[in-house]
Structure formats: C-alpha cells, structure tokens
Amino acid sequence: MQWVIKSRYPSPVYELQDDHYTVMTCTVNSHLKSLRAECGGDRRNFFLEKEKMARYETILRTEYGLIIGNLFFDKLSSDEGSVLIDNRPMRFRVDRQLDQPTIHFFKHDHNQPFFSFDLGVPRNMLPDQKHSDENFLLFASAWYLSLPVGMKQLAQVG
C-alpha cells in the first residue's frame, strides 16, 4: 500500500492507495495539529499533542478530546518506536534508505514486518520539523490497521 499526496495547499491531502484504488483519505493541518481521516463510512478528526512530561511521546486525541493512541519514539532512534491505537500496540520502523520512505509495522520479530506502507513522498519533500507529516501518516496507518477493513486485509496477508 502507498500514501500518495494529492494536493499541498491549503493543507496537504494524502490518499492511501492499494493498486491505484483509494482506501483512505487524510487531510493534515499542521497549524492545528489535526488529521481528518476518511475510510469507507468512517470519518474522524484527530489531534496530535506532544506530551509535556515525556520527550519522546505524542498523544492522539479524538475530536471529543479522548485519548485514542500514543506514539513513542525510541530514545536512540528517531526512526523506530511504538504506536498504540485502541489499546493495540505495534512496533514500527521508518525506512529512509529507500528513495521513498516506508513505514514497517511489526508484532514480535523486528525482521519480519506484518504490514508496510510506502510514504509515497520523496525524502527531500518531507517537512523538516521532525518529519511532522510522517507522524500524521504513521497514526493514520495504525488507525487504518485497527479498522475492520484493515483487519480484514491483515487476515488475508497472514
């Protein structure tokens, strides 16, 4: 699956595509630190907040102010960490060695990703502020995997 940027202004709009079929659309507003995600009949607004007490944690809140997830980057790496969505923990690694960075999700074995998303944006086009759009897409990817349609796709993969 691949994230494709559809427009940049006034806010970046990304589409998650599977064989050129759009399965999810996300609009990122970095000023409001918000993410509008649409997948099938599900439409949600999320807000990212940096936890003031933890240097490496980002919180994902719903439009109702409820915490739905957390993003933890490892202390030694800005490319690896954990994401928790709806009490489902997943490890991730952002592979920046490729021309287009890829997000890999792991359950147990760090060498065997159970799902990967191509960011679809060349490395030099990502924002410099700690790769802010990547954090939105990381949360959006994890949210997709927690939806029934994402779980169904995971079951097909194995």
C-alpha positions in Angstrom: 0.0 0.0 0.0 1.2 3.5 -0.7 0.4 7.0 0.6 0.1 9.5 -2.3 0.0 13.2 -1.9 -2.9 14.6 -3.8 -2.6 18.3 -3.0 -0.4 20.5 -0.9 -2.4 23.7 -0.5 -4.1 24.9 1.6 -3.5 21.7 3.6 -1.7 18.5 2.4 -4.2 15.8 1.4 -2.9 12.2 1.3 -4.6 9.1 -0.1 -3.8 5.6 0.9 -3.9 3.6 -2.2 -3.9 -0.2 -2.9 -3.3 -0.9 -6.5 -4.4 2.6 -7.5 -7.6 2.2 -5.6 -8.1 4.8 -2.8 -8.9 3.1 0.5 -8.4 6.1 2.8 -8.0 9.9 2.6 -6.3 12.1 5.1 -6.0 15.9 5.3 -3.2 17.2 7.5 -3.4 20.6 9.2 0.0 21.1 10.8 -1.0 24.5 12.3 -3.9 23.0 14.2 -2.0 19.7 14.6 -5.1 17.9 13.2 -5.7 15.0 10.9 -9.0 14.4 9.2 -9.2 10.7 8.1 -11.9 9.1 5.9 -12.0 5.4 5.3 -15.2 3.8 3.9 -18.0 5.1 6.1 -15.7 6.1 8.9 -14.8 9.8 9.2 -12.8 11.1 12.1 -10.9 14.1 13.2 -7.8 13.6 15.3 -5.4 15.9 17.1 -1.7 15.3 17.9 -0.2 16.7 21.1 3.3 16.4 22.4 3.3 15.1 26.0 5.0 17.8 28.1 6.5 15.3 30.6 7.8 12.8 28.1 10.3 13.9 25.5 9.5 11.1 23.1 5.7 10.7 23.3 3.0 12.1 21.1 -0.7 11.7 22.0 -3.5 11.2 19.5 -6.9 12.6 20.7 -10.3 12.2 19.0 -12.5 15.1 18.1 -14.1 14.6 21.5 -10.8 15.1 23.4 -10.5 11.4 24.3 -7.0 9.8 24.0 -7.2 7.1 21.3 -3.5 6.4 20.9 0.1 7.2 21.7 3.3 7.4 19.6 6.6 6.7 21.3 9.9 7.1 19.5 12.8 5.2 20.9 15.4 7.3 22.7 18.2 6.1 20.5 16.4 6.4 17.1 14.0 8.9 15.6 13.0 6.2 13.1 11.8 3.4 15.4 9.3 3.2 18.2 5.8 2.0 19.2 2.3 3.1 18.4 -0.7 2.3 20.4 -4.2 2.7 18.8 -7.3 1.5 20.6 -5.1 -0.5 23.1 -3.4 -2.3 20.2 0.3 -1.9 20.5 2.5 -2.1 17.4 6.2 -1.5 16.8 7.2 0.5 13.7 10.3 1.5 11.8 10.6 4.2 9.2 13.0 3.0 6.5 14.6 6.1 5.0 17.2 4.2 3.0 14.9 3.9 0.0 14.1 6.7 -2.4 10.6 6.9 -0.9 10.5 6.2 2.9 8.4 3.3 4.0 6.7 2.6 7.4 7.0 -1.0 8.5 4.8 -2.4 11.3 6.0 -5.3 13.5 4.4 -7.6 16.1 7.2 -9.6 17.6 10.0 -10.2 15.1 11.8 -7.0 14.2 13.0 -8.5 11.0 9.5 -9.6 9.8 7.1 -6.7 9.2 3.5 -7.7 9.1 2.5 -4.7 7.1 4.3 -1.9 5.3 3.1 1.5 3.9 5.2 3.4 1.3 5.0 7.1 2.2 4.9 8.0 -1.5 6.8 11.2 -0.9 10.5 11.6 -1.8 12.7 12.1 1.2 13.6 15.7 0.2 9.9 16.7 0.1 9.1 15.8 3.7 8.8 18.7 6.1 11.9 19.3 8.3 10.2 19.8 11.6 10.8 16.3 13.0 9.1 14.9 9.9 5.7 16.1 11.1 3.6 14.7 8.2 5.2 11.3 8.8 3.8 11.4 12.4 0.3 12.0 11.0 0.7 9.3 8.4 2.1 6.9 11.0 -1.0 7.4 13.2 -3.3 7.2 10.1 -1.7 3.9 9.0 -2.1 2.4 12.5 -5.7 3.6 12.7 -6.3 2.0 9.3 -4.9 -1.3 10.6 -7.3 -1.1 13.6 -10.4 -0.6 11.5 -12.4 -3.7 10.4 -11.3 -3.2 6.7 -7.7 -3.1 7.8 -8.0 -6.1 10.0 -9.7 -8.0 7.1 -6.7 -7.1 4.9 -4.3 -8.2 7.6 -6.1 -11.6 7.8 -5.6 -12.0 4.1 -1.9 -11.3 4.4 -1.5 -13.8 7.1 
